[in-house]
Structure formats: structure tokens, C-alpha cells
Amino acid sequence: VQLVEYGGGLVQPGGSLRLSCAASGIIFSIYSVGWYRQAPGKQRELVAAAPNGGTTNYADSVKGRFTISRDNTKNTVLLQMNRLEPEGAAVYYCNVNNARLGHDYWGRGTQVTVSS
């Protein structure tokens, strides 16, 4: 199983970035997907999730600014991040999981820096 994140980088406050995660080695459509982030000195936290067959959900801090989407035909999950704030600077991780199968996979992360 491999998860590879793309799209991190440096953006000014108020700017936008789109992260993508490409999955391979799994039947992507039966997995729930999510994006997490971890800032220096802080715990990893859920940013957005798109459960298999469920509704998307977001951390309160990103509601209205971030959008998660998945494409089961391309085995990808996207995170569109708008109006980024300095507090959004972190390493962002892609996660896919299937509780019934006991599977929980993580990408290596992609750095997002929000700075002027």
C-alpha cells in the first residue's frame, strides 16, 4: 500500500493550496479517507474526512475554507485549502482506513507553510 501526497508548499496568509493524495495497492472505494495535520510541538489533528459512504466532516477551524473530495476512479483524495491562516502551517498527512478490515494507512506527509 502506498499513499503519496502532493501539493504542499509556501503560501501567503489568505492564499490557497490544493493537496492531493494518490493511493495504490488498495481497493480505494471501500476505504474512508482523511487529511490530518501536525504542527511543531502539537499533536496530529484531523482536518477533514470523507468516510466511505458517509458525509464529509471538518475541524471547526477549517469549516467554510477547506474542502475534501475523493475520486474513486483515480484513487485520489484532494484537499482544497482556501483563506489559509498562519495557524494552518503544518505537515499534512493523508490517511485511508477501513475499520472492518483493521487497516489504517498513512502517507509521509507534505509540508504547508503559511507566511508572508
Stockholm file with secondary structure:
# STOCKHOLM 1.0

chainA/1-116         VQLVEYGGGLVQPGGSLRLSCAASGIIFSIYSVGWYRQAPGKQRELVAAAPNGGTTNYADSVKGRFTISRDNTKNTVLLQMNRLEPEGAAVYYCNVNNARLGHDYWGRGTQVTVSS
#=GR chainA/1-116 SS CEEEEECCEEECTTCCEEEEEEEESSCGGGSEEEEEEECTTSCCEEEEEECTTSCCEECTTTTTTEEEEEETTTTEEEEEECSCCGGGCEEEEEEEEETTTTEEEECCCEEEEECC
#=GC SS_cons         CEEEEECCEEECTTCCEEEEEEEESSCGGGSEEEEEEECTTSCCEEEEEECTTSCCEECTTTTTTEEEEEETTTTEEEEEECSCCGGGCEEEEEEEEETTTTEEEECCCEEEEECC
//
